[in-house]
Amino acid sequence: MKPLLVFSVFILCSLAVPAQTESEDPAPMRPLASKSMMLDLARAGENLVAAGDRGHILISSDQGKTWNQSKVPTRVLLTALTFVDEKTGWAVGHNETLLKSEDAGQSWQIVRQDFERDPFLHIWFENKDHGLVAGAYGVMLETFDGGETWEEVFLNDEDDFHLNQIGGSGNGTIYIASERDNLNERGVSYRSMDSGKTWERMLMPYSGSYFGVLPIDETSVIFFGLRGHIFRSTDQGTNWSEIKSGTFALLTDALKTSKGEIFIVGMGGTVLKSVDQGQSFSIVKQTHQSSFSAIAEASDGSLILAGEGGFHFLEQ
């Protein structure tokens, strides 16, 4: 069995996943949980919700200043979460763990979990009914009834690439960032132009893996990943232009703010900013060098970074 790609704050590369002997237990309640490794952030109404190491899910009701730990029935590493409205949230993680919350993230229930299976890496909802879960070795689940039932989706019978992140443009176009195809020596992504009914495998310009995707509008999208590589398309992924990032850091997550600015974060305290819809980026230096895995906008417009050591406010 080839090494398993683990989406981690510290490194995103092929790693062996260690056995998790305590994964069937609830997440431990820890006074310093907000200092643990956090892998994703999401908005739930006016609140921020974060997920990460040892099943920790945390909520902030004061724009990221303080965090309270939620009750979670598992302690597996949680890799991503999303909210379809201010009450209904979903989180995914190792061992094909799928969690649901119906009280704005205060408590969570296990919908799916298999300790013999590999990680789910991302979750995305087009609307309250239609959602997708992406994972290692090409695993993908789809729901059309708000998560009541899930069915497995096969993008390509010959592919078992890790599906790292999903992004949708709002007009039925969905993108998935994936990894390097060693046979063709090209990076791989996937695109659906019909809300997931059919999928197209795309060979990308850069030969390495892609860990994130951010649709900018109905036709423009950026992909990013290893060694600071960023590619931008203005025709829904048919043609690509490389955007200089000014860094060799691995890039992990991106956000388009309410002001229209675009930020990309990554390893070693990397923060990139664009004020021209992703046509160019500048480096935003931070005083701390923590590795970042996620960025989110709080209800007051402040930007919160999550990753190694918990949370930081973006310094501009």
C-alpha positions as CSV (number, residue, x, y, z in Angstrom):
1,M,0.0,0.0,0.0
2,K,1.5,3.3,-1.0
3,P,2.0,6.0,1.7
4,L,-1.1,8.0,2.6
5,L,-1.3,11.7,2.0
6,V,-2.1,13.4,5.3
7,F,-3.4,17.0,5.2
8,S,-1.5,18.5,8.1
9,V,-0.4,21.9,9.2
10,F,3.2,20.8,9.5
11,I,3.6,19.2,6.0
12,L,1.4,18.1,3.1
13,C,3.1,15.2,1.5
14,S,3.1,11.4,1.4
15,L,3.2,10.1,5.0
16,A,2.3,6.9,6.7
17,V,-0.7,7.3,9.0
18,P,0.0,6.0,12.5
19,A,-2.5,3.8,14.2
20,Q,-5.0,5.8,16.3
21,T,-5.6,3.6,19.4
22,E,-7.9,6.1,21.1
23,S,-10.0,7.1,18.1
24,E,-13.2,5.4,19.4
25,D,-13.2,7.6,22.5
26,P,-14.7,11.1,22.6
27,A,-12.5,14.1,22.0
28,P,-10.7,15.0,25.3
29,M,-11.8,18.3,26.9
30,R,-8.6,20.3,27.3
31,P,-8.1,23.8,28.8
32,L,-5.5,24.5,26.1
33,A,-7.4,23.0,23.2
34,S,-7.3,26.4,21.4
35,K,-3.5,26.0,21.2
36,S,-3.7,22.6,19.5
37,M,-3.2,22.1,15.7
38,M,-6.2,23.4,13.8
39,L,-6.8,22.4,10.2
40,D,-10.0,24.2,9.1
41,L,-12.2,27.2,9.9
42,A,-15.8,28.0,9.0
43,R,-18.5,30.6,9.7
44,A,-21.7,29.6,11.4
45,G,-23.8,32.7,11.4
46,E,-22.0,35.3,13.6
47,N,-19.7,32.6,15.1
48,L,-16.4,31.0,13.9
49,V,-15.9,27.2,14.2
50,A,-12.6,25.4,13.9
51,A,-11.6,21.7,13.7
52,G,-8.4,19.9,14.1
53,D,-6.2,17.6,16.2
54,R,-7.7,14.8,18.4
55,G,-11.3,15.6,17.4
56,H,-11.1,19.1,18.7
57,I,-13.9,21.5,17.5
58,L,-13.9,25.0,18.9
59,I,-16.3,27.9,18.7
60,S,-15.7,31.6,19.0
61,S,-18.5,34.1,19.5
62,D,-16.3,37.1,19.7
63,Q,-14.6,37.2,16.3
64,G,-11.7,34.8,17.3
65,K,-10.6,36.5,20.5
66,T,-11.7,33.5,22.7
67,W,-12.6,29.9,22.0
68,N,-14.8,27.3,23.7
69,Q,-14.5,23.6,23.1
70,S,-17.5,21.6,21.7
71,K,-18.6,18.1,22.6
72,V,-17.3,15.7,19.9
73,P,-17.8,11.9,20.1
74,T,-14.5,11.0,18.4
75,R,-10.9,12.0,18.8
76,V,-9.7,11.3,15.2
77,L,-7.9,14.1,13.4
78,L,-10.5,16.3,11.8
79,T,-9.5,17.8,8.4
80,A,-12.3,20.1,7.3
81,L,-15.7,21.5,8.2
82,T,-18.5,23.6,6.7
83,F,-21.9,25.1,7.6
84,V,-24.8,25.1,5.3
85,D,-26.6,27.6,7.5
86,E,-26.0,29.1,11.0
87,K,-27.2,25.9,12.7
88,T,-26.3,22.9,10.4
89,G,-22.7,22.0,10.2
90,W,-20.6,19.1,8.8
91,A,-17.1,18.0,9.6
92,V,-14.8,15.2,8.2
93,G,-11.6,13.5,9.2
94,H,-9.6,10.4,9.5
95,N,-11.1,6.9,9.3
96,E,-13.8,8.2,6.9
97,T,-15.3,10.1,9.7
98,L,-18.3,12.3,8.9
99,L,-19.9,14.4,11.7
100,K,-23.0,16.5,11.8
101,S,-24.1,19.4,14.1
102,E,-27.6,20.9,14.3
103,D,-26.9,23.4,17.1
104,A,-24.3,25.7,15.5
105,G,-21.4,23.4,16.4
106,Q,-22.0,23.1,20.1
107,S,-22.4,19.3,19.8
108,W,-21.8,16.7,17.1
109,Q,-23.0,13.3,16.1
110,I,-21.2,10.6,14.1
111,V,-22.9,10.0,10.7
112,R,-20.3,7.7,9.3
113,Q,-17.0,6.2,10.5
114,D,-14.8,3.2,9.6
115,F,-11.6,2.6,11.4
116,E,-10.4,0.4,8.5
117,R,-10.7,3.2,6.0
118,D,-8.6,6.2,5.0
119,P,-9.2,9.9,5.7
120,F,-11.8,12.2,4.3
121,L,-10.0,15.4,3.4
122,H,-12.7,18.0,2.5
123,I,-16.4,18.7,2.5
124,W,-18.4,21.2,0.5
125,F,-22.1,21.9,0.0
126,E,-23.5,23.6,-3.1
127,N,-26.7,24.3,-1.2
128,K,-28.5,22.8,1.8
129,D,-29.4,19.6,-0.1
130,H,-26.4,18.9,-2.4
131,G,-23.0,18.2,-0.9
132,L,-19.8,16.4,-1.6
133,V,-17.1,14.7,0.6
134,A,-13.6,14.2,-0.9
135,G,-10.9,11.9,0.5
136,A,-7.8,9.8,0.0
137,Y,-7.4,7.4,-2.9
138,G,-10.2,9.0,-5.0
139,V,-13.0,8.4,-2.5
140,M,-15.9,10.8,-2.9
141,L,-19.4,10.8,-1.4
142,E,-22.4,12.8,-2.6
143,T,-25.8,13.7,-1.0
144,F,-28.9,15.1,-2.6
145,D,-31.0,15.2,0.5
146,G,-29.1,17.3,3.0
147,G,-27.0,14.4,4.3
148,E,-29.7,11.9,5.1
149,T,-28.1,9.5,2.6
150,W,-24.7,9.4,0.9
151,E,-23.6,7.6,-2.2
152,E,-20.1,6.9,-3.5
153,V,-19.0,8.8,-6.6
154,F,-16.3,7.5,-9.0
155,L,-14.5,10.4,-10.9
156,N,-12.4,8.0,-12.9
157,D,-12.2,4.2,-12.6
158,E,-8.4,4.3,-13.2
159,D,-7.6,7.1,-10.7
160,D,-7.0,6.7,-7.0
161,F,-5.5,10.1,-6.5
162,H,-6.1,11.9,-3.2
163,L,-8.9,14.6,-3.5
164,N,-7.6,17.5,-1.5
165,Q,-10.1,20.3,-1.7
166,I,-13.4,21.1,-3.4
167,G,-14.6,24.5,-4.6
168,G,-17.7,25.7,-6.5
169,S,-18.3,28.8,-8.5
170,G,-22.1,29.2,-7.9
171,N,-23.1,28.5,-11.5
172,G,-22.9,24.7,-11.4
173,T,-19.1,24.5,-12.0
174,I,-17.3,22.5,-9.3
175,Y,-13.5,22.0,-9.1
176,I,-11.4,19.5,-7.1
177,A,-7.7,20.0,-6.4
178,S,-5.8,16.7,-6.5
179,E,-2.2,15.4,-6.7
180,R,0.5,14.6,-9.1
181,D,0.0,11.9,-11.8
182,N,3.4,10.2,-11.9
183,L,2.6,8.4,-15.2
184,N,2.0,11.7,-17.1
185,E,4.3,13.8,-14.8
186,R,1.5,16.4,-14.4
187,G,-0.6,17.7,-11.6
188,V,-4.3,16.6,-11.7
189,S,-7.6,18.4,-11.0
190,Y,-11.2,17.6,-11.8
191,R,-14.0,19.8,-13.1
192,S,-17.7,19.4,-13.4
193,M,-19.8,21.9,-15.4
194,D,-23.1,20.5,-14.4
195,S,-23.2,20.4,-10.5
196,G,-21.4,17.1,-10.3
197,K,-23.5,15.1,-12.8
198,T,-20.4,14.5,-14.9
199,W,-16.7,15.0,-14.3
200,E,-13.7,15.8,-16.4
201,R,-10.1,15.0,-15.5
202,M,-7.8,17.8,-16.2
203,L,-4.0,17.7,-16.5
204,M,-2.6,20.9,-14.9
205,P,0.4,23.0,-16.0
206,Y,2.5,22.3,-13.0
207,S,3.8,18.7,-12.4
208,G,3.3,18.8,-8.6
209,S,0.3,18.4,-6.4
210,Y,-2.5,20.9,-5.8
211,F,-3.9,21.4,-2.3
212,G,-6.4,24.2,-2.7
213,V,-8.8,25.7,-5.1
214,L,-10.6,29.1,-4.9
215,P,-13.3,30.0,-7.5
216,I,-13.2,33.8,-7.8
217,D,-16.3,34.3,-9.9
218,E,-18.4,32.3,-12.4
219,T,-15.5,31.9,-14.8
220,S,-12.3,32.6,-12.9
221,V,-10.6,30.2,-10.5
222,I,-7.2,29.8,-8.9
223,F,-5.4,26.5,-8.0
224,F,-2.4,26.4,-5.7
225,G,-0.1,23.9,-3.9
226,L,3.5,22.8,-3.7
227,R,6.4,25.1,-3.8
228,G,4.3,28.3,-3.9
229,H,2.7,27.5,-7.3
230,I,-0.4,29.4,-8.2
231,F,-2.3,29.1,-11.5
232,R,-5.3,31.2,-12.6
233,S,-7.9,30.6,-15.2
234,T,-10.5,32.9,-16.6
235,D,-12.4,30.3,-18.7
236,Q,-13.4,27.8,-16.0
237,G,-10.1,25.8,-16.1
238,T,-9.7,25.4,-19.9
239,N,-6.6,27.6,-20.1
240,W,-4.2,28.6,-17.3
241,S,-1.7,31.4,-16.5
242,E,1.0,31.0,-13.8
243,I,0.9,33.7,-11.1
244,K,4.2,34.5,-9.4
245,S,3.8,34.0,-5.6
246,G,7.3,35.2,-4.5
247,T,7.6,32.1,-2.2
248,F,8.5,28.4,-2.4
249,A,6.3,27.6,0.6
250,L,3.6,25.0,0.4
251,L,0.2,26.8,0.0
252,T,-2.8,25.3,1.8
253,D,-6.0,27.5,1.8
254,A,-7.5,30.6,0.3
255,L,-10.2,33.2,0.9
256,K,-12.0,35.9,-1.0
257,T,-13.0,38.5,1.6
258,S,-16.2,40.6,1.7
259,K,-14.0,43.5,0.3
260,G,-13.0,41.4,-2.7
261,E,-9.4,40.9,-1.6
262,I,-7.9,37.4,-2.0
263,F,-5.6,35.8,0.6
264,I,-3.6,32.5,0.3
265,V,-1.9,31.0,3.3
266,G,0.6,28.2,3.8
267,M,3.6,26.9,5.6
268,G,6.1,28.9,7.6
269,G,3.8,31.8,8.3
270,T,3.2,32.4,4.6
271,V,0.4,34.9,3.7
272,L,-0.2,36.2,0.2
273,K,-2.6,39.0,-0.8
274,S,-4.2,40.0,-4.1
275,V,-6.2,43.1,-4.7
276,D,-6.7,42.4,-8.5
277,Q,-8.8,39.3,-8.5
278,G,-5.8,37.0,-8.3
279,Q,-3.8,38.4,-11.2
280,S,-0.9,39.2,-8.8
281,F,0.0,38.5,-5.2
282,S,2.2,40.2,-2.6
283,I,3.6,38.7,0.5
284,V,2.1,39.9,3.8
285,K,4.8,39.5,6.5
286,Q,3.7,38.1,9.8
287,T,5.6,38.5,13.1
288,H,5.0,34.8,13.9
289,Q,6.2,31.9,11.7
290,S,3.5,29.4,12.5
291,S,2.3,27.2,9.6
292,F,-1.2,28.0,8.5
293,S,-3.8,25.6,7.2
294,A,-6.9,27.8,7.0
295,I,-8.1,31.4,6.9
296,A,-11.6,32.8,7.6
297,E,-13.3,36.2,7.8
298,A,-15.0,36.9,11.1
299,S,-18.3,38.8,11.3
300,D,-16.5,42.1,12.0
301,G,-14.3,41.7,8.9
302,S,-11.1,40.6,10.8
303,L,-9.2,37.7,9.3
304,I,-8.4,34.7,11.4
305,L,-5.6,32.2,10.7
306,A,-5.7,28.6,12.0
307,G,-2.9,26.1,12.1
308,E,0.1,25.2,14.2
309,G,-0.4,26.4,17.7
310,G,-4.1,27.3,17.2
311,F,-5.2,30.7,16.0
312,H,-3.7,34.1,15.0
313,F,-5.1,37.3,13.7
314,L,-3.8,38.4,10.3
315,E,-1.4,41.2,10.6
316,Q,-1.7,43.8,7.7
